[in-house]
Amino acid sequence: MNRSHALVVALIVALTGCAASPAGQEPEGPVEFGHVHGLGINPADERLYVASHLGVFRQTDDGFELVADRQQDTMAFTVTGPDTFLASGHPDLRETDKPVHLGLIESTDSADSWQSLSLEGEADFHALEPAANRVYGYDSQAGVVKVTRDRQEWEDIAQLPVIDLAVDPDNPAGLLMTDGQGRLLRLANSSDLEVVQNAPRLAFIDWPSRDLLVGVSADGAIHQSRDGGKSWQTLTSVGATPQALDITTDVWHVATTAGLFTTTDQGRTWSPVANQPEGG
């Protein structure tokens, strides 16, 4: 492995929290969430859901609760509708009938249960992004970005180490991705990748509306673009290494190595999420 490739791998491992270890292995230290892999607001109850190495947690009036007592290593978590989530990852160690890699899975009851849709035992998605009738995914096992239109059959569209994906809300073919070097890349002509010029180095990205594209750098700096990535403004910093990002038009959340943070003023000021677990 050459030095540049080693740096890419190290960055991806640091940001995604996934190393070459047995699926479902308990993390070291007194943590509550474990490494956070995804965040999302459920439209059915307007609660924040936190997908982590130790399961999916639901925000309550008093803090957070583990959903269904399932310590499933839930990765690539994304909310697709009321009580409806997509994800990937690795099973709870108590579920001995499950393969190491869950492939694409779906819950229609707010993470109480999960059903396999495709690539069970094969794909380990570290990022998933729905867009109209498509779902894009980054399979870390193969190092490949894939797309499906029926959630069953997948097409490979790019091979490179990816941290996160985002899709133009007005164009399901308008895919952006961040790679292990922090570059922002755009998929052009269905298969060609081009570097987005003038973009800051980014780890996680989210694109909730035409005029709002948000990214967070590996050092915790928050950036926004109001023109689809052509120009950028640096807003502030959450001051810690990011683990996941979720942006809506009303509220933004970021998970970091220092905990969960939220803002309701478009990223200008950030506050710790109330009643989160210590070390979360």
Stockholm file with secondary structure:
# STOCKHOLM 1.0

chainA/1-280         MNRSHALVVALIVALTGCAASPAGQEPEGPVEFGHVHGLGINPADERLYVASHLGVFRQTDDGFELVADRQQDTMAFTVTGPDTFLASGHPDLRETDKPVHLGLIESTDSADSWQSLSLEGEADFHALEPAANRVYGYDSQAGVVKVTRDRQEWEDIAQLPVIDLAVDPDNPAGLLMTDGQGRLLRLANSSDLEVVQNAPRLAFIDWPSRDLLVGVSADGAIHQSRDGGKSWQTLTSVGATPQALDITTDVWHVATTAGLFTTTDQGRTWSPVANQPEGG
#=GR chainA/1-280 SS CCHHHHHHHHHHHHHHCCCSSCTTCCCSSSCSSCSEEEEEEETTTTEEEEEETTEEEEECSSSEEEGGGCCCEEEEEEEEETTEEEEEEECCTTCTTSCSCCCEEEESSTTSSCEEEECTTTCCEEEEEEETTEEEEEETTTTEEEEESSSSSEEEEEESCEEEEEECTTCTTCEEEEETTCCEEEEETTTEEEECTTCCCCSEEEEEETTEEEEECTTSEEEEESSTTSSCEEEEECSSCEEEEEECSSCEEEEETTEEEEESSTTSSCEECTTCCTTC
#=GC SS_cons         CCHHHHHHHHHHHHHHCCCSSCTTCCCSSSCSSCSEEEEEEETTTTEEEEEETTEEEEECSSSEEEGGGCCCEEEEEEEEETTEEEEEEECCTTCTTSCSCCCEEEESSTTSSCEEEECTTTCCEEEEEEETTEEEEEETTTTEEEEESSSSSEEEEEESCEEEEEECTTCTTCEEEEETTCCEEEEETTTEEEECTTCCCCSEEEEEETTEEEEECTTSEEEEESSTTSSCEEEEECSSCEEEEEECSSCEEEEETTEEEEESSTTSSCEECTTCCTTC
//
